Amino acid sequence: MKGSSVLFASVAAAAASVGAAQAETWDMPLAYPATNFHSENAEVFAECVREGTDGEIDIVTHPNGSLFSGNDIKRAVQTGQAPIGERLISAHANENPLFGVDSIPFLATSYEESEKLWQAARDKLAAELENQNLVYVYAVPWPPQGFYFKKEVNSVADMQGIKFRAYNAATARIAELAGMAPVQIEAAELSQALATGVVESFISSGSTGVDSKAWESLTHFYDVQAWLPRNVVFVNKDAWDGLDEAAQQAIATCGDKIAAEGAKKSEELSAGYLKTLAENGMTVSQPSDQLREELAAFGATMTDEWLESAGEDGKAIIDAYRAQ
């Protein structure tokens, strides 16, 4: 009997060893701090995948650009340097205009409208990602975007010559239209860029303002609600194809779960971020009527430009969005 027990224990240990050997560790680069809600979503997603695959896939997150800088994450996953990653997809609108659909100014300015636009665009974006050796998993919106300045701004004329942080084609184009000087800065570098005067203004959510402690360098936030850009999580297609169907389904199910929970969390946190900005001394306000009208004109111009560059696929997305 004793010999049987020893044999059983040996077999069990061997089986456990084989299971451990089959487990895959997936490093997941993230561009934002560990305390940012997108990074927190990624942690919840990773735990969901661990449970859903019985430990077969162990996703380890690397926030704040510690593994790859934000600008390098998509390429790293495409080429297999990382099996999975998260990226602000509009930062790659220069590759394909469809990637910038969520950053067309004043087209979709609420969470409800943002979700409708994304549903209209998702299949075409997923197909384009697949063409680039990537498998779409989920996307979560940032809170609505507003302007940060170090002075009172009531019109576009007040923006002339300001050094403006750009993070995608849309923000660079707004700077150009407003007579500002765009400077490409990743989120992880924003605090230093503000402190050293490399930039003196930016457009982003309240979340980024809190992450970067914008109040240490800037004084005003204008809640223009320009758009709700999305972070997209994608998997290297070769890594995806190497999984069995059960593991793929588990990842997809977790992605759907985090997409829904993440959007809800973003909306719940949005007002709190603006409150934090105000509590730390920033003037948080709505834009003046003049500024609102001038920005709306920029939005109309940029919508026309996007439709021209995005062709039939772009037109189909906007038509489907507006038909809802």
KEKE-3310 file (N, C-alpha, C; in steps of 0.2 Angstrom, whole numbers, plus 5000, padded with zeros to 4 digits):
npx = (5004:5010:5019:5011:5006:5017:5020:5009:5010:5022:5018:5008:5016:5024:5014:5010:5022:5023:5012:5015:5026:5020:5013:5012:5021:5015:5022:5015:5016:5013:5008:5005:5004:5005:4994:4985:4968:4967:4978:4975:4964:4970:4977:4966:4961:4971:4971:4959:4961:4971:4963:4953:4960:4965:4978:4986:4989:4999:4998:5008:5009:5017:5018:5018:5027:5038:5043:5042:5041:5027:5025:5031:5025:5015:5021:5030:5022:5017:5028:5031:5039:5033:5020:5007:4999:4995:4988:4986:4975:4973:4985:4991:4986:4992:4996:4985:4970:4958:4962:4961:4948:4941:4945:4940:4936:4923:4913:4909:4905:4901:4899:4889:4888:4901:4902:4893:4899:4911:4906:4901:4913:4921:4923:4929:4941:4946:4949:4959:4969:4971:4977:4989:4995:4990:4978:4963:4957:4951:4944:4944:4937:4944:4941:4931:4940:4949:4956:4971:4979:4992:4987:4973:4961:4951:4948:4953:4963:4970:4978:4989:5005:5008:5017:5012:5007:5007:4999:4994:4988:4977:4978:4989:4985:4975:4983:4990:4979:4975:4986:4996:5011:5015:5021:5028:5024:5025:5014:5021:5031:5026:5025:5038:5041:5032:5036:5049:5046:5046:5034:5018:5005:4991:4979:4969:4962:4954:4960:4973:4978:4978:4986:4998:5000:4996:4993:5005:5011:5002:4987:4974:4959:4949:4934:4930:4926:4930:4933:4932:4945:4952:4960:4967:4968:4978:4983:4998:4997:5002:5006:4993:4987:4994:4988:4976:4958:4950:4958:4959:4945:4943:4952:4945:4933:4936:4941:4929:4922:4930:4930:4917:4916:4927:4923:4912:4919:4927:4918:4912:4924:4927:4921:4926:4940:4941:4937:4947:4957:4953:4953:4966:4970:4968:4959:4944:4933:4920:4922:4922:4909:4914:4926:4921:4913:4923:4931:4922:4921:4934:4932:4922:4930:4940:4933:4928:4941:4945:4936:4939:4952:4950:4942:4930:4928:4929:4918:4908:4908:4905:4892:4885:4886:4879:4867:4862)
npy = (4994:5006:5007:5009:5022:5030:5028:5034:5047:5051:5050:5060:5071:5071:5074:5086:5093:5092:5100:5112:5115:5116:5128:5145:5160:5176:5191:5208:5223:5239:5256:5266:5272:5261:5264:5269:5268:5260:5252:5245:5239:5230:5221:5215:5208:5200:5191:5186:5178:5169:5162:5157:5149:5139:5142:5140:5151:5164:5180:5193:5210:5225:5240:5258:5260:5252:5240:5241:5257:5267:5271:5260:5248:5242:5238:5229:5219:5215:5210:5199:5201:5203:5194:5200:5215:5233:5247:5264:5266:5276:5283:5277:5281:5286:5275:5269:5277:5272:5268:5280:5283:5285:5297:5308:5324:5330:5321:5310:5312:5308:5294:5285:5288:5286:5272:5267:5272:5264:5251:5252:5253:5243:5229:5232:5238:5227:5218:5225:5225:5212:5210:5215:5206:5204:5201:5206:5210:5217:5234:5249:5264:5281:5294:5309:5320:5335:5352:5357:5371:5384:5396:5407:5404:5409:5409:5404:5412:5415:5404:5404:5400:5392:5379:5363:5347:5333:5317:5309:5309:5317:5326:5333:5339:5347:5356:5362:5368:5377:5386:5382:5374:5358:5345:5329:5318:5305:5297:5293:5302:5314:5322:5326:5333:5344:5350:5354:5363:5359:5356:5365:5364:5353:5341:5330:5317:5319:5309:5307:5320:5319:5308:5314:5324:5337:5350:5354:5361:5368:5378:5379:5369:5365:5358:5352:5340:5333:5321:5303:5293:5277:5263:5249:5232:5219:5203:5194:5187:5174:5169:5168:5159:5148:5143:5132:5130:5131:5140:5151:5155:5158:5169:5178:5179:5184:5196:5202:5204:5213:5224:5229:5231:5240:5251:5255:5258:5269:5279:5281:5285:5297:5310:5311:5313:5326:5333:5330:5337:5351:5351:5352:5364:5368:5378:5372:5372:5375:5378:5394:5402:5407:5400:5387:5387:5389:5378:5368:5371:5367:5353:5350:5352:5343:5331:5330:5329:5317:5308:5309:5304:5291:5284:5272:5263:5271:5279:5270:5267:5279:5281:5270:5273:5285:5281:5274)
npz = (5000:5004:4994:4983:4986:4986:4972:4966:4971:4964:4951:4950:4953:4942:4932:4936:4934:4920:4916:4921:4913:4901:4902:4896:4896:4893:4889:4891:4885:4890:4888:4898:4916:4930:4938:4930:4923:4912:4912:4924:4919:4910:4919:4926:4915:4912:4923:4921:4910:4914:4923:4914:4905:4913:4918:4907:4899:4905:4907:4909:4914:4908:4913:4909:4898:4900:4895:4881:4872:4870:4857:4851:4853:4845:4834:4840:4844:4831:4825:4833:4844:4856:4863:4865:4867:4871:4864:4860:4847:4838:4836:4826:4814:4803:4797:4792:4788:4794:4807:4814:4816:4828:4833:4826:4827:4837:4832:4838:4854:4866:4878:4874:4860:4856:4858:4848:4836:4837:4836:4823:4816:4820:4814:4802:4806:4813:4803:4796:4806:4806:4794:4796:4804:4816:4830:4834:4851:4862:4865:4874:4879:4881:4893:4888:4878:4882:4882:4889:4896:4900:4903:4902:4889:4876:4863:4847:4842:4854:4855:4847:4842:4853:4861:4858:4864:4854:4850:4840:4823:4822:4833:4830:4818:4823:4830:4820:4812:4822:4823:4832:4838:4835:4845:4846:4859:4870:4882:4894:4894:4896:4908:4911:4899:4901:4912:4909:4899:4886:4880:4881:4882:4879:4872:4880:4890:4907:4914:4909:4913:4927:4929:4924:4933:4929:4934:4940:4931:4922:4921:4917:4911:4898:4895:4882:4876:4864:4858:4860:4862:4859:4867:4861:4863:4856:4849:4843:4828:4824:4837:4842:4833:4837:4848:4856:4852:4863:4871:4864:4863:4877:4879:4870:4876:4888:4883:4878:4890:4898:4889:4890:4904:4906:4898:4906:4918:4914:4911:4924:4931:4924:4928:4941:4938:4933:4944:4953:4946:4948:4962:4964:4960:4947:4934:4929:4916:4904:4887:4879:4870:4858:4856:4856:4844:4834:4836:4832:4819:4815:4817:4807:4796:4797:4798:4785:4778:4784:4778:4765:4764:4770:4761:4753:4763:4774:4772:4773:4786:4793:4787:4792:4806:4807:4804:4814)
capx = (5000:5014:5023:5006:5005:5023:5020:5004:5013:5027:5014:5005:5021:5026:5009:5010:5028:5021:5007:5019:5030:5016:5011:5015:5021:5015:5023:5011:5018:5007:5011:5003:5006:5001:4988:4980:4963:4968:4983:4971:4959:4974:4978:4960:4960:4976:4969:4953:4964:4974:4958:4949:4964:4968:4985:4989:4992:5000:5000:5012:5009:5023:5015:5022:5032:5044:5045:5042:5038:5020:5026:5034:5021:5011:5026:5033:5017:5016:5034:5032:5044:5029:5014:5001:5000:4989:4990:4981:4975:4973:4992:4993:4981:4996:4997:4978:4965:4953:4964:4959:4941:4938:4948:4938:4934:4916:4909:4906:4907:4898:4900:4884:4890:4907:4901:4890:4904:4915:4902:4901:4920:4925:4924:4934:4947:4949:4951:4965:4974:4973:4982:4995:4997:4987:4971:4959:4954:4946:4945:4941:4938:4947:4936:4931:4946:4949:4962:4975:4984:4995:4984:4966:4961:4944:4947:4959:4968:4974:4982:4994:5012:5009:5020:5007:5009:5003:5000:4991:4987:4971:4980:4994:4981:4971:4988:4991:4973:4975:4992:5000:5017:5014:5027:5026:5026:5022:5011:5026:5036:5023:5026:5045:5040:5028:5041:5055:5044:5046:5027:5015:4998:4989:4973:4968:4957:4956:4964:4980:4980:4979:4992:5004:5000:4996:4993:5011:5014:4997:4982:4967:4957:4943:4930:4927:4923:4932:4932:4934:4949:4952:4966:4965:4972:4979:4988:5001:4992:5006:5005:4986:4986:4997:4983:4970:4952:4948:4962:4957:4939:4944:4954:4940:4927:4939:4941:4922:4921:4934:4928:4911:4918:4931:4919:4908:4924:4930:4913:4912:4929:4928:4919:4931:4946:4940:4936:4954:4961:4950:4955:4973:4971:4967:4952:4940:4927:4917:4925:4918:4905:4918:4930:4917:4911:4929:4933:4917:4923:4939:4929:4919:4935:4944:4929:4929:4948:4946:4932:4942:4957:4948:4939:4924:4927:4927:4911:4903:4908:4901:4885:4882:4886:4874:4860:4859)
capy = (5000:5012:5008:5012:5029:5033:5028:5039:5054:5052:5051:5067:5076:5072:5077:5094:5096:5093:5105:5119:5116:5118:5135:5150:5167:5181:5198:5212:5230:5245:5263:5270:5270:5255:5266:5271:5263:5255:5247:5241:5234:5224:5217:5211:5204:5195:5187:5182:5174:5164:5157:5154:5144:5135:5143:5139:5157:5168:5186:5198:5216:5229:5247:5264:5260:5249:5235:5245:5263:5267:5271:5254:5242:5239:5235:5224:5213:5213:5206:5194:5203:5202:5191:5204:5222:5238:5253:5269:5264:5282:5285:5274:5283:5288:5269:5268:5282:5269:5268:5286:5284:5287:5303:5313:5329:5332:5317:5306:5315:5305:5287:5281:5289:5282:5265:5267:5273:5259:5246:5253:5253:5237:5224:5234:5239:5221:5215:5228:5223:5205:5211:5217:5200:5206:5198:5211:5207:5222:5241:5253:5272:5286:5299:5314:5324:5342:5356:5360:5377:5387:5403:5408:5403:5410:5409:5401:5417:5414:5398:5405:5399:5388:5372:5358:5340:5329:5310:5306:5313:5322:5331:5337:5343:5353:5361:5365:5373:5383:5390:5380:5370:5351:5341:5322:5316:5299:5299:5292:5307:5320:5326:5329:5338:5350:5353:5357:5368:5356:5357:5370:5363:5347:5339:5323:5316:5320:5304:5309:5326:5317:5304:5318:5330:5343:5356:5357:5366:5371:5381:5378:5364:5366:5352:5353:5334:5333:5314:5298:5289:5270:5259:5242:5226:5214:5198:5192:5182:5168:5167:5166:5153:5142:5141:5128:5133:5133:5145:5157:5157:5160:5176:5182:5180:5189:5203:5205:5206:5219:5229:5231:5233:5245:5257:5258:5261:5275:5284:5282:5289:5304:5316:5312:5316:5333:5335:5330:5343:5357:5351:5353:5371:5370:5380:5368:5375:5374:5383:5400:5401:5408:5394:5381:5388:5389:5371:5364:5372:5362:5347:5349:5352:5336:5325:5330:5327:5310:5304:5309:5299:5284:5281:5269:5260:5276:5282:5265:5267:5285:5280:5265:5276:5290:5277:5270)
capz = (5000:5004:4988:4979:4988:4983:4965:4964:4972:4959:4944:4951:4953:4935:4929:4937:4930:4913:4916:4922:4907:4895:4903:4892:4899:4888:4891:4888:4885:4891:4888:4904:4922:4933:4942:4925:4923:4906:4915:4929:4915:4908:4925:4927:4909:4913:4928:4918:4905:4918:4925:4909:4902:4918:4919:4901:4897:4910:4905:4913:4911:4909:4912:4909:4893:4903:4890:4874:4872:4867:4849:4848:4855:4840:4829:4843:4844:4825:4823:4838:4850:4862:4860:4866:4869:4871:4860:4858:4840:4833:4835:4820:4809:4798:4793:4789:4791:4798:4814:4817:4816:4835:4835:4822:4832:4838:4828:4843:4859:4872:4878:4869:4853:4855:4857:4841:4831:4837:4833:4815:4813:4823:4809:4797:4810:4815:4797:4794:4810:4804:4788:4799:4808:4823:4831:4839:4857:4865:4865:4879:4877:4886:4894:4883:4877:4883:4881:4894:4894:4906:4903:4900:4882:4875:4856:4843:4842:4860:4855:4842:4844:4859:4860:4859:4863:4849:4851:4834:4817:4823:4837:4826:4813:4827:4831:4813:4811:4827:4823:4837:4836:4838:4847:4847:4865:4872:4888:4899:4894:4896:4914:4910:4894:4903:4917:4905:4894:4879:4878:4886:4881:4876:4873:4882:4895:4913:4917:4908:4917:4934:4929:4923:4938:4925:4938:4942:4925:4919:4925:4914:4908:4895:4894:4875:4874:4857:4855:4865:4858:4862:4868:4858:4864:4851:4850:4837:4825:4825:4844:4842:4829:4840:4853:4854:4851:4870:4874:4860:4866:4883:4878:4867:4881:4893:4880:4878:4897:4899:4885:4894:4911:4905:4896:4912:4923:4911:4912:4931:4933:4921:4932:4946:4936:4933:4951:4955:4943:4951:4969:4964:4958:4940:4933:4925:4914:4898:4882:4877:4864:4852:4855:4854:4837:4830:4836:4828:4812:4814:4817:4801:4791:4798:4796:4777:4776:4785:4774:4759:4765:4771:4755:4753:4770:4779:4771:4775:4793:4795:4786:4797:4812:4807:4803:4820)
cpx = (5004:5017:5018:5006:5011:5023:5015:5006:5018:5023:5011:5010:5023:5021:5009:5016:5026:5017:5011:5023:5026:5013:5015:5015:5020:5016:5019:5013:5012:5011:5010:5004:5002:4995:4983:4975:4964:4973:4980:4967:4964:4976:4972:4959:4965:4974:4963:4956:4967:4969:4954:4953:4967:4975:4989:4993:4993:5002:5003:5012:5015:5021:5021:5028:5038:5047:5047:5039:5032:5021:5028:5030:5018:5016:5029:5029:5017:5022:5036:5037:5040:5023:5007:5003:4994:4992:4984:4981:4976:4980:4995:4989:4985:4997:4991:4974:4960:4955:4962:4952:4938:4941:4946:4934:4926:4911:4905:4909:4904:4900:4896:4886:4896:4906:4897:4895:4909:4912:4902:4908:4924:4927:4930:4941:4951:4952:4958:4970:4976:4978:4989:4998:4995:4980:4968:4956:4949:4948:4941:4942:4941:4941:4936:4937:4945:4955:4965:4980:4987:4992:4976:4965:4953:4943:4954:4965:4973:4979:4988:5001:5013:5012:5015:5009:5004:5004:4997:4990:4982:4974:4985:4990:4977:4977:4989:4985:4973:4981:4997:5006:5017:5021:5025:5029:5022:5019:5016:5031:5033:5024:5033:5044:5037:5033:5046:5053:5044:5039:5023:5007:4997:4982:4972:4963:4959:4960:4971:4982:4981:4985:4999:5005:5000:4996:4999:5014:5009:4992:4975:4965:4950:4940:4927:4924:4924:4931:4934:4938:4950:4959:4963:4970:4972:4984:4991:4998:4996:5005:4997:4984:4989:4993:4978:4963:4949:4951:4960:4950:4939:4947:4949:4934:4930:4939:4934:4920:4924:4932:4922:4912:4922:4928:4915:4913:4926:4925:4912:4917:4930:4927:4924:4938:4946:4940:4943:4958:4959:4953:4963:4975:4970:4960:4949:4934:4926:4921:4920:4914:4909:4923:4927:4915:4918:4932:4928:4919:4929:4937:4926:4925:4939:4940:4929:4936:4948:4942:4935:4948:4956:4944:4932:4923:4926:4920:4906:4902:4904:4894:4882:4881:4880:4867:4858:4855)
cpy = (5006:5013:5011:5020:5033:5034:5034:5046:5056:5054:5058:5072:5077:5075:5084:5097:5097:5099:5112:5120:5118:5125:5140:5157:5172:5188:5203:5219:5234:5251:5267:5268:5264:5257:5269:5266:5258:5250:5242:5236:5228:5219:5212:5206:5198:5189:5182:5177:5168:5159:5154:5149:5139:5136:5142:5145:5162:5175:5191:5205:5220:5236:5252:5264:5256:5243:5238:5251:5263:5267:5264:5248:5239:5235:5229:5218:5211:5208:5200:5195:5202:5199:5195:5210:5227:5244:5258:5269:5270:5285:5282:5276:5285:5281:5268:5273:5279:5269:5275:5288:5287:5294:5309:5318:5330:5327:5313:5308:5313:5297:5283:5282:5286:5275:5263:5267:5267:5252:5246:5252:5246:5232:5226:5235:5232:5217:5219:5226:5216:5205:5212:5212:5201:5203:5203:5207:5211:5229:5244:5260:5275:5290:5304:5318:5332:5345:5358:5365:5380:5395:5402:5408:5404:5410:5406:5406:5417:5408:5399:5404:5394:5381:5367:5351:5336:5322:5306:5311:5319:5327:5336:5341:5348:5358:5365:5370:5379:5387:5388:5376:5363:5348:5334:5320:5310:5301:5298:5297:5314:5325:5329:5334:5344:5353:5356:5362:5365:5357:5362:5369:5356:5346:5332:5323:5318:5315:5305:5315:5324:5313:5308:5324:5336:5350:5358:5361:5370:5373:5380:5372:5366:5360:5352:5346:5333:5326:5309:5292:5282:5267:5252:5237:5221:5209:5196:5186:5175:5165:5164:5160:5147:5140:5137:5132:5135:5139:5152:5159:5160:5168:5180:5183:5185:5196:5206:5208:5212:5225:5233:5234:5240:5252:5260:5261:5268:5280:5286:5286:5296:5310:5317:5314:5323:5336:5336:5336:5350:5357:5353:5360:5373:5373:5376:5371:5373:5379:5389:5398:5402:5402:5388:5381:5387:5381:5367:5365:5367:5355:5345:5348:5345:5330:5324:5327:5319:5306:5304:5304:5292:5280:5278:5266:5265:5279:5277:5265:5273:5284:5276:5269:5281:5287:5274:5275)
cpz = (5000:4998:4983:4980:4985:4975:4963:4965:4966:4952:4945:4950:4946:4931:4930:4934:4923:4912:4916:4916:4901:4896:4899:4896:4893:4891:4888:4889:4886:4891:4894:4910:4925:4936:4937:4924:4917:4908:4920:4925:4913:4913:4926:4921:4909:4917:4925:4913:4909:4920:4920:4905:4907:4919:4913:4899:4903:4907:4910:4910:4913:4908:4911:4903:4895:4899:4883:4875:4869:4860:4846:4849:4850:4835:4833:4843:4836:4823:4828:4844:4857:4859:4860:4868:4868:4868:4859:4850:4836:4832:4829:4814:4802:4794:4789:4792:4796:4806:4818:4818:4823:4837:4830:4826:4831:4833:4833:4850:4866:4872:4874:4862:4851:4854:4850:4836:4831:4834:4825:4812:4815:4818:4804:4800:4811:4809:4795:4799:4808:4798:4790:4804:4816:4824:4836:4845:4860:4864:4871:4878:4883:4888:4889:4883:4878:4883:4888:4892:4901:4906:4901:4892:4880:4867:4853:4843:4848:4860:4850:4845:4850:4857:4862:4858:4859:4850:4845:4829:4819:4828:4834:4821:4817:4828:4825:4812:4816:4827:4829:4834:4839:4839:4849:4854:4868:4880:4894:4899:4895:4902:4913:4905:4896:4908:4914:4900:4886:4876:4883:4886:4878:4876:4875:4887:4902:4916:4915:4912:4924:4934:4928:4928:4934:4929:4941:4937:4922:4923:4923:4910:4905:4892:4887:4872:4866:4854:4861:4862:4862:4862:4865:4860:4859:4852:4843:4834:4825:4832:4844:4839:4832:4846:4851:4854:4858:4872:4870:4862:4872:4883:4875:4872:4886:4890:4880:4885:4899:4895:4888:4900:4911:4903:4902:4917:4920:4912:4919:4933:4930:4925:4938:4944:4936:4940:4954:4952:4947:4958:4969:4961:4951:4939:4927:4923:4907:4893:4881:4871:4858:4851:4853:4846:4832:4830:4832:4821:4810:4813:4810:4795:4791:4797:4788:4775:4778:4780:4767:4759:4766:4766:4757:4760:4775:4778:4774:4783:4796:4793:4790:4804:4813:4806:4809:4824)
residu = (MET:LYS:GLY:SER:SER:VAL:LEU:PHE:ALA:SER:VAL:ALA:ALA:ALA:ALA:ALA:SER:VAL:GLY:ALA:ALA:GLN:ALA:GLU:THR:TRP:ASP:MET:PRO:LEU:ALA:TYR:PRO:ALA:THR:ASN:PHE:HIS:SER:GLU:ASN:ALA:GLU:VAL:PHE:ALA:GLU:CYS:VAL:ARG:GLU:GLY:THR:ASP:GLY:GLU:ILE:ASP:ILE:VAL:THR:HIS:PRO:ASN:GLY:SER:LEU:PHE:SER:GLY:ASN:ASP:ILE:LYS:ARG:ALA:VAL:GLN:THR:GLY:GLN:ALA:PRO:ILE:GLY:GLU:ARG:LEU:ILE:SER:ALA:HIS:ALA:ASN:GLU:ASN:PRO:LEU:PHE:GLY:VAL:ASP:SER:ILE:PRO:PHE:LEU:ALA:THR:SER:TYR:GLU:GLU:SER:GLU:LYS:LEU:TRP:GLN:ALA:ALA:ARG:ASP:LYS:LEU:ALA:ALA:GLU:LEU:GLU:ASN:GLN:ASN:LEU:VAL:TYR:VAL:TYR:ALA:VAL:PRO:TRP:PRO:PRO:GLN:GLY:PHE:TYR:PHE:LYS:LYS:GLU:VAL:ASN:SER:VAL:ALA:ASP:MET:GLN:GLY:ILE:LYS:PHE:ARG:ALA:TYR:ASN:ALA:ALA:THR:ALA:ARG:ILE:ALA:GLU:LEU:ALA:GLY:MET:ALA:PRO:VAL:GLN:ILE:GLU:ALA:ALA:GLU:LEU:SER:GLN:ALA:LEU:ALA:THR:GLY:VAL:VAL:GLU:SER:PHE:ILE:SER:SER:GLY:SER:THR:GLY:VAL:ASP:SER:LYS:ALA:TRP:GLU:SER:LEU:THR:HIS:PHE:TYR:ASP:VAL:GLN:ALA:TRP:LEU:PRO:ARG:ASN:VAL:VAL:PHE:VAL:ASN:LYS:ASP:ALA:TRP:ASP:GLY:LEU:ASP:GLU:ALA:ALA:GLN:GLN:ALA:ILE:ALA:THR:CYS:GLY:ASP:LYS:ILE:ALA:ALA:GLU:GLY:ALA:LYS:LYS:SER:GLU:GLU:LEU:SER:ALA:GLY:TYR:LEU:LYS:THR:LEU:ALA:GLU:ASN:GLY:MET:THR:VAL:SER:GLN:PRO:SER:ASP:GLN:LEU:ARG:GLU:GLU:LEU:ALA:ALA:PHE:GLY:ALA:THR:MET:THR:ASP:GLU:TRP:LEU:GLU:SER:ALA:GLY:GLU:ASP:GLY:LYS:ALA:ILE:ILE:ASP:ALA:TYR:ARG:ALA:GLN)
# end
